[in-house]
Structures are given as C-alpha cells and as structure tokens.
Amino acid sequence: MFARSLPVTTFVALWSATGFTRAEEPTARVIASRGYSEAVELKLGKTRAVFCPQAGGRVLEFSVDGTDAMYFDEAEKNWKPGKPGPITAGRFDYGPELTVIAHPKAWAGEWTAEITKTNSVKLTSPKEEVPSAKREGVAGIQLVREFTLVPHGPFVGLSCKQTMTNVSKEVREVCHWGRSFSPGGGICVIPLGDRPSRFPSKYAMYEDSAVINVRATDEKIRERDGFLEILAPPRKPKLGFDTYAGWLAYVMPNDTVFVKRFPTFPDRVYNEAAGLTLSVWYPTGPRIELEPIGPRERLKPGESASFTEDWWLLTHPFPKKGQQLDLKALAEQVAKQTTRTK
C-alpha cells in the first residue's frame, strides 16, 4: 500500500557537495522484485537498496555494484497476500526477545510505504490491536522505518531508523532489535571497545533450554587484538555481546565487508535477558543474522522512541587459507570510510 503525501524531488546541491554528478543523483521508484509487486528501489551511484512493504517492512536488497549484503530465501518468491512465508533478508524487529508480546502483523503483514525524497522511503506498520495468543496481551506498538541513502565521500551508506510508538493504553517496555540475514561463510568481527565485559568469555552463548553461558569456549570464536572473531558456525549458534564500541563488521568470502554502525549507551539499561547490546546468530547453513540491540525504552501511551543503524558495504580482502584478517587495518577502514548519520 502506498501513500505519497510528499512529491519526489531532487536535491542537486546535496549530491554535488559530496562529489556525485547529476547522472548519479538518487532515484526512487516502485518496482517488482523477488516475488513482490510493490517493492521500492532507491539508487545512488553503484549503491542500490530495495524495500518490501508488502510483507514485514524490510530491506530485500542492499548492494554495491551488484554485490548484495542480504541473504534472501528463494522460497519467498512464492509469497501470497495474507499467507506469509519465510521472512528473510534485511529484517528489523523489537524485543526483549524472551518476553515481548507477539506481533505478527508488524513482523510479516502489509505495511504502508511513502517515498519521501529521491533518497528515502518511509514504511509504517499496521497496528497490533488483537490480543496475542502467545504471551498474553495486545502488543500495542506501531513501527515506522525510515530508510535513507547517505553519501560519505565516494561511499554510500544506508541509514535505517526505526521508531517505536506505544499505541496501547498501558506502559510498554521495549527495545530495538535488528535481525538482518547475510550470506553465511564469512567472518564476523566484533570490537570489544575500552569498557570491560561482564562476561568472562567476552560473549554469552545461548545453550539449550534458554541457559545463557557466559564462560563458554569455542574453537570457532577467538579473541585477538581487542576484537572477537567468529570464524565459522560455533557449537551453539546464538551469541550475545555487551560491547559499547558501536559497530560490527562481517567480512564475506567475495572480498566485501558489511559494516553496521549503531549508537550505544553505557549509562542506560539494556533489557535483553543478558543485557546485550549486540547479538549474532550463526548456524550451520546459508545465512548469518547480525543483530544490533537498543536500550530499554519505557513508553507511556502515545510516547515514541527511535534507534538508527547505519549500513555500509565496502571492499575488503577475505583471508586466504593460512592467513588471518588484519584487524587494525579493518578498523581503520571502517573509521575512514563510514560515518554516523546526523
């Protein structure tokens, strides 16, 4: 469903100031993509992002020069209205994971889309007004996701802002939860930052029966030079981190690195069970899930809170057999080639 309350316009001065030519000005249009008839495409230079309002308000594609950071399940192409199938690629959600009231309309239902500028689109979720059979109650949260292509020198990132609004009649405690899928087989790099971890292992591993193990060891996870590296699927796939460094990098075998930057708040409460700022789900198989987590938002009726992730897709060599990543060089690249959206 589309609402176009603002005209699609160009902002030549903005793009000229960043070195982009008139031929590289941003474009926005409605297209058919991957089984969905009303996807929205944003393009600037070699960067392309495609969004899905018809099922879950997600990112279907985030690519540079044809290299995509998203994992898309081909079974989604069989999607039918009112019959949601797999929800993959660039997913967003809200938590806390173990206690949040189920919200199937926001997760997989039809959203409203509005192209707001030639470099941005706004997606709005339906309201969850029916009591959930799972975790009793009405979810009472409406979501707005604003996606914007953001130039930084020769690079273009994707700003992903999610706003959570309490449309119920009771106080709700929630948190932002990014849940995007990328292709498996890469190395996930997590900077530990300058604050000591609460976890002896520097990470928490979710064992069976919701047991959270903070003393886990795994040969596929190593600490080196102030970073954790997840080299391959570990013994248990769900991992949690309490780092405040505010970014992670996922280096893929095709010599690209997918970077997520996000704010952290050392003086605020994080209300996931283990107080996580970040989670990674890395099962055996074709995908990995990269999950920035926001702090607790205690929302009275009518109140809202927002959280922004900035995504970047850069060129970076994948280590050959017997070699390892140059973590210092990777960190310098992230600092130089990406930036927070203002």
Helices and strands as residue ranges (DSSP letters): H 12-17, G 22-24, E 27-33, E 36-44, E 47-52, E 58-64, E 67-68, G 74-78, E 92-95, H 104-108, E 112-117, E 120-124, E 141-152, E 155-166, E 172-178, E 180-183, E 187-191, E 204-206, G 208-210, E 212-213, E 221-224, E 227-230, E 238-241, E 247-252, E 256-261, E 278-281, E 287-292, E 297-299, E 304-315, H 327-337
